[in-house]
Amino acid sequence: MATRGSRSEKVKRIFEQFDVNRDGGLSREEIAALVVAVNPRVKFSDEQINAILDEVFRTYGEFVDGEKGLTFDGLLRTYDDGAGDVDRDFDALGLEFKAEASSGVVEEAASSSSIVDERMMEPHKKQRTAAWAASPNHGIVFDDTWKLVDDLEILIKRLKTKQAKDGKVKNDNSDLFSDPGWSRELGPSTELSEKRVFWQESGHDFAAFVKDLGVLRTRADRAPSRLEAFDGHMAIGRVLYEHHLFKEALVSFERACELQPSDVRAHFRAGNCYYVIGKNNEGKEKFLQALAEAEVGGNQWAYLLPQIHVNLGIALEAEGMLLSACEHYREAAILCPTHFRALKLLGSALFGVGEYQAAVKALEEAIYLKNDYADAHCDLASALHAMGDDDNAVKEFQKAIDLKPGHVDALYNLGLLYMDMGRYQRASEMYTRVLGVWPNHWRAQLNKAVSLLGAGENDEAKKALKEALKMTNRIELHDAMSHLKQLQKKRLKGNGGTNGDEPFITIEPSKFKTVGEKTTSRPELATALDIRTFQRMTRVNRVDVDLIKKELNENEVPVTYSTSGTPEKSIRKASLEVILRKLLSFLKPETFIGAAKAVNQKILSALDDHGSGRVDLGMFFAILVPMCGGSVDRRKRVAYDALLWRPGNEGATQIKKRDAQRYIKLMRVIYIPSHGMSEMLEIHGETDFSTISLQEFLVMFDDPEWGFGVMSTLLKLESGDRNRHGSHICATCRYPIIGSRFKEMKSRLSLCSQCYSEGKVPPSCKQEEYGFKEYASESEAVKDRCTWFGLHSKNSTTKDD
């Protein structure tokens, strides 16, 4: 940990180097030279430099000495506030630090039993404490607080020595994985992405430490004034936090909150502690409180606002609220344009909600400010891959790995990318490297097996699958094992997919004929499967429509006006995300992220076609309701009620026909891929103000040609897409058939729903025309077979007669 003296001396050396005219201040030109010099790999534009200078002189105006510019105290303050890294800048400038004799640090005698005796050995105690203590914003104000800090440092060192001797202190190196998003300011001089200390909190040693810590807290409480007591508890909390004693630090910060409820720093620090110990909701509430106090307190907290927004965004991310997090990361980046972590977090969150183009822009900006940011390169690569730019994605993943060779996320995602590109051997190499870092990564083990299978190394693939089964017993692994066995059987028979043959051929839709009235047509099934995939990703089919009805009754949304002047009850995407989180409260945060992404990409992008960030809430509910749980009649009724809830229809019993038309058009555009936004142009500018009843709306909805006629097929999938058909496997993909089985009546081959919808058949079964019959369950197939045998037997008897 950098000492107080060495930090100040380094800043002084930096200041002197750029104070060219020796007037005791850094002018705009001199600060610009400093910014450029400490970022040698970054090419700043004039606009960016001016933005940085404006921010510095506005935020630290109290430290600007007229025409001279920013004083030494001002530059020191910028570093104390986290605007720069002193050690990094000092090294980048090639400066050498020669410690003064007076700034030496005398090692404490850990074996001493008396804190006072140990303190007497340190005549320069103030120079031993953390750099934050010297800051006018974060640091120590009263002399008696220094004594508390000094005594606490001795207590911690004594505890560390005892636990290290017993082998109880553990370090966890989490530097191998992507930065989970926590802002740099979480730890003032130590980032949690570095080695974290895990203390053994049970046992006599720790109990004795807590008891002695209680004595220090009592001393702080007995200070002559509340302000001095606050100073003591904040300092105790900061020292404990520095040493990763987060639970004890939280006690001190909470006490500081009680003493000075309007001080933003106490709430902010308490929020950090709550987050680190896993109490995310409490942390979020503390950050919100800090934000509220900062907005009331005026400019005195301006330096801390970007940090509050970033950490609040991360707390929201932990709940799966990426859209809400984006707003806070964006605000932090606006307040501090050089905050590369805020930009990285913004880009990562935008990627998480499926807004890839915006994500690329933010991540490129973060890398522009910090070129060696491995996590930003990794996420940029993922965003580029999502946009189809695989060549540049590979380069960015490789940059992340070059910067951090054991970067698990970069290695794993590069493996996925190689698999998508058909480079299976390279993919298996990436997964092998992942397993070298994280031996129990079962998904990497499974993907390694799949990539080896793609490379034609079936024996190695089988071994890899067995290893994956040792790690977890998930059903997809059993399906993969079954799939591998089927492929091996097929290879032994020499039936397609080997010797350079294609594993399947795709038949044009016109050649697929249906047998029987219950058999779903290929195009309709493809559409229904796509919608069913959306339901699985979002889990909205587990949300009863009555909950949507309740939201309609309880939500008070003011009327706003769209860009075309149409009145609507619109809300921001982030606010809509809160409602969606409430409806999907049964989902874990990481699962909710995927659900919100699917909703954003499929529904919100269509509703927010102008990019305003706002959506019509009534129309959103109406579009979501058919995907929810409940009877089909109830779903349609609540969709009608949602349209009634919109402005202009309240209190009425019928909805405007043009609203119903726009709704049906949106349903088709959103859920039926074959229809584009061009279909929406047909109703723009219509002036039909007539109304329609519920029955007329239902007729429009169910129209097979112009309505949402795919609903009946969707209901069939909802009720039966988990059915298994015994030992039947798909003739094309060789996986066990789940859902409906489509049997070709001439060749007797069976296809799964997916292969049937895509028109895939084995090369050996090429025909001029195909006739398929659908079986929802194996019992239907048995019944049909018995009927067929009965008819055949009857016909045979008739011939004999």
C-alpha positions, 0 to 999 in steps of 0.5 A: 500500500502506498504511504501518505508521504510517497503519494504526495511526493510523487504528485509533487514531482509530476506537478513540478515537471509540467509547471513549465513556467514555475508559477505554482499553477498548471494552466490549461496547456500544461494540464493538456500536456500532462494528460497526453504524456500519461496516456502515450497510447491514446490519440486525443482529439482537440474536442476530447482534450477540451472536454477533459480540461473543462471538467477539471477546471469546473470540478476543482475550481476552488483549487484554481489560482487565477491565471496560474491555473490548478495548484498542487493541492488541486492536482493532489485532489484529482488523484485522491478523487480517483481521476487518475492513478498516481503510480501508473502516471508516475511510471508512465513519465519515467520518473524516479522516486527517492524516499526521504529519510523522514518518510521511512516506515518503521516495521511494527513489532507484531508480537507486542501486547500493547498498542501504545508501545507499538505506536511509540515505535512509529514517530512518523505514524501519519505517513504509514496510513493509506493515501486516502487519509490525506484527501480533503474530501475522503480523509482525516480532519481531526488529530485524535482520529489519527490515533484511532487509525494508528491503533487500528493498523496495529490491531489488524497487523497483529491479527494478520500475523496470528492468522497467517501463522495458523494458515487461516488467512486466504487469498482468492485471485479472481483476476482470471475472469472478466471484471464483474463491473465494480467501479475502480473507486470501490477500493480507494487504493486496492481493487477487488479484482486483485487478490482479496483476503478472506479472514477466518472470522471464527476463533479466539484471535478474531474475537479478541480483535473485534473486542479491541475494535469495539474499544476503538469505536467507543473512543470515537463515540466519546469524541467532543463533537458529532463531527469528530465522532463521524470523522473517527468512524469513517476513518475506522471504516476506511482502514477496515475496508482497505484490509477487506474486513468488510462486515466490520467496516460496514458497522463503522459506516452505518454508525457514521450514517447515523451521526451525519445522515446528510453526508454522502460519503457514509452512505456510499461507503456503506453501499460498497460494503453491502455489495461486497458481502452479498447484500446487494439490495441493501447496497442499492438502497444505500447508493440511492440514498447517497444519490438523493443526498448528493442532489440535495447537497449541491456542488460539494458532492460533484466529485463523487457523483460519477462513482455513485452512478457507476456503483449504483449501476453495478448493483442494479446489474446484480439484480439483472436490471441492465436497462436501468444500469445503462442509464446510470453508466451513461450519466457517469460518463456524461459527468466524467468523460474520461471515466473509461470504466463507466464507458466499458460498463455501459458497453457491456450492459448495452451488449447484454440487452442486445443493443450491439451497435451502441455497445460497440461504440461505448466499448471502442470509446473505453479502449480509446481511453485505456488501450490495455483494458482486457475486459473491454476488448473481450466484450467488444469482441462479443459485440462484434461477433453478434453483429456478424463481424467475426474477423475483427471479433477474433482480433479483439478476443486475441488482444484480450488474451494477449493482455491477460493470457488466462482470461477465461471469458475471452478464451471461452467466447473465442471457442464459441466463435471458432465453433460458429465459424466451423473451426472446430480444432481451434475451438477445442484448443480454446476450451482446453485452455479454459479447463486449464484455468478452471478445471470444473467448467462443465460447459467448457468440457461439453463444448470441447466434446462438441467441437471435437465431434465437429472435427471428426474426433469422435473417440476424443469427443466421447471421452470429453463427454464422459468427463463432463458427466462427472462434473454435472448430471444435466439432461443436455449431457445425456442427450449429447451422449445419445446423439454421439452414439447415433452418429457413430452408428450412422458412420458404421452404416455409411449412411450419409454425413460421412466421406464428404457427404452432406449430413442433410439436404434442404427441401423447398417448402412446396414439396412438403405436403401435410397428411391429415387435418391435424398436421401443422404446415411447415411455415406455420410451425416455423413461426410458432417455434420462433415464438415458443423460443421467445417464450422460453427465453423470457418465461412470460408464459409463466406469468398469469394474464391476471397479473398483467390486468392488475398492473393495468389497474394499478399503474398511474402513467401520465399522458405524453405525446409522441413525435407525431403528436399522438397522446399515449401513456409512455414510460422509459425503458428502464421504468418498464424494466422495473415492471417486467422484473416485478412480473418475472420476480421468480427468475434469478438475476442472470436469467432475467437478463436474458429475458429482458434482452429478448423483450428489448430486441423483439418488442421494445425495438419495434415500439421505440422505432424513433429511438426516444427510449420511451414505449407505449405501456398499453400497447406493450402489455397488449403485445405481451399478453398473448405470450403469457399464461392463462386460457387463450380467451382470457389472453385475448380479453386482457389484450383488448383491455390493455388497448382500452387502457390507452389514452382516448379509450378510457371509460369506453367499452370499445376501442378505436378500429385504427388502434386494433389495426395497428396492434394486429400489424405490430403483432405480425411484425414482431412475432412473424419473421416473414413480415417486415416493418413495411407492413406498418406503412399501410396504416400510417395517416389513416383517419378512421375514428370508428370503434369496434367491440370485443367480438369484432376484435376477436375476429380480427385477431383470429383471422388466419390471413390478416390476423394472428392465426398462428395462436392455435399452433402456439397453444399446441406447442405449449401443451406438448413440446416436452413430450418424448417419443420413446426411442424415436430419433430425428433422421436428420439431426439424430437427437431424440425427438421431443415435442411433435414427431413428423412421420413421412408416410412413404419412406417412414422416416421421422423428423423433429419439429425443428428439422421439419420446419427447416425442411431438412431431410437425410440425403438418402431420402431424397424424393420428388414430394414428401407427405408428413403426418404429425403425432403429438405423442407416442400414444397417438402414433400407436393408436394410428398404427393399430387403426391402420393394421385393423383396416389392413386386416379387414381389407385382406379378409374381404379379398379372401372372401 
